[in-house]
Amino acid sequence: MKLKELLKNVEIIDAKNENPELNIDMVYYNSRKVKEGGLFVAIDGYEVDGHDYIEDAISRGAVAILVTKDVDFNVPTYKTENNRKALSILSNNYYGHPSDELKVFGITASNGKTSTSMMLNAILEANNIQPGLLGTVMYKVGDEEVASKLTTPESLELQGIFKSMLDEGIDTCVMEVSSVGQEMFRVGGIDFDIVCMNNITREHIDQHGSFEKYFEEKQKTITNASEDAFAIINIEDEYAKSLIPKTKAKVITFSDQDSSADVYAENKDISSGFGKFDLVLSDKFTGKEQRKTIKLNVAGYQSIVNALSAAAMAASDGIDIDTIAKGLENYRGIERRFEQIYDDEFKILDDHFANIENINMTLQTLSKMDYK
């Protein structure tokens, strides 16, 4: 790819040794991976500064560099204000804007992102769709599954995964969107079709410096959504609900309590530990109200809330209520997330993911269960 094509829409504030017609074979931000013909993006990170490795990158074959500091090397050098933002644009350009050709579901929450994404995946599979999956537990492309290192991959890897999905004939992707992913511009340029906000609690303050900064990053999944997208909002969460007037997207609400929501639950029963409820879809989706009893095969009250979120996304995508029910009932849960591992003369539940909201939800579930 020509350097000028790769740099399209990147805000360059200074340039040296310009060569817009230079051919670039690949983009790198880790100098140890650089190969001949590559563009090296020097990122000033929390622990290391990529500018310290420019000389190494050039020795390995980098023919151009992107920086945020004043440096002097005899290769085309372009300076930006923010190289993480620049990397997201470069990556999108390099791989040909693959998310434009995918239907992308973006799920964010302080709690429940992974379970919600897995439930939605199960619904899509029940609808004869084999989606790609990107999240905390794994990345899945076709038959290949790999354990994930980051909830939201770095933008270069993320765009590469999108491209590999298209190459495999996959047209749908379900992904978790983390607040760190937003702050680090990893999801810049992604064309989300349906986004969802389940809840926001006081977490990850150590990573963002304050709850206000965390909320500022978390909300971008909703507030940056386009007018052609759907925004799925849990109206039982005050922070999530406050985003309704801040998005251009078409809003779909869900609730485990409020029957005025577009998607809600009635006749909830958690006495066995496994959620049972009547799923109600308002007339917004088909012109008439729809109801279906759902018997989940995963334990915990939070599973009902996550199921409503997944159902709202699926209904917004035009999937019928019978298929939604089939997918939710097919879902068997995630290891060690309120996992029932023994149920005979007594029960054993394994719930290792211990943050404040998760503990509260676990105790709420236990208070509703019948057990000896």
CORTA-V607421 format. One record per helix or strand of 2 or more residues. SS is the DSSP state (A for helix, B for strand). FROM is the first residue (numbers start at 1). TO is the last residue. If there is no record, write none. Layout:
ss=SS from=FROM to=TO
ss=SS from=FROM to=TO
This chain:
ss=A from=3 to=6
ss=B from=14 to=16
ss=B from=26 to=28
ss=A from=31 to=33
ss=B from=38 to=41
ss=A from=50 to=59
ss=B from=62 to=67
ss=B from=76 to=79
ss=A from=83 to=94
ss=A from=98 to=101
ss=B from=103 to=108
ss=A from=113 to=126
ss=B from=132 to=134
ss=B from=138 to=141
ss=B from=144 to=147
ss=A from=155 to=167
ss=B from=172 to=176
ss=A from=179 to=183
ss=B from=194 to=197
ss=A from=205 to=208
ss=A from=211 to=218
ss=A from=220 to=223
ss=B from=230 to=234
ss=A from=238 to=241
ss=A from=244 to=246
ss=B from=250 to=255
ss=B from=263 to=269
ss=B from=274 to=281
ss=B from=290 to=299
ss=A from=301 to=316
ss=A from=321 to=330
ss=B from=339 to=343
ss=B from=347 to=350
ss=A from=356 to=368
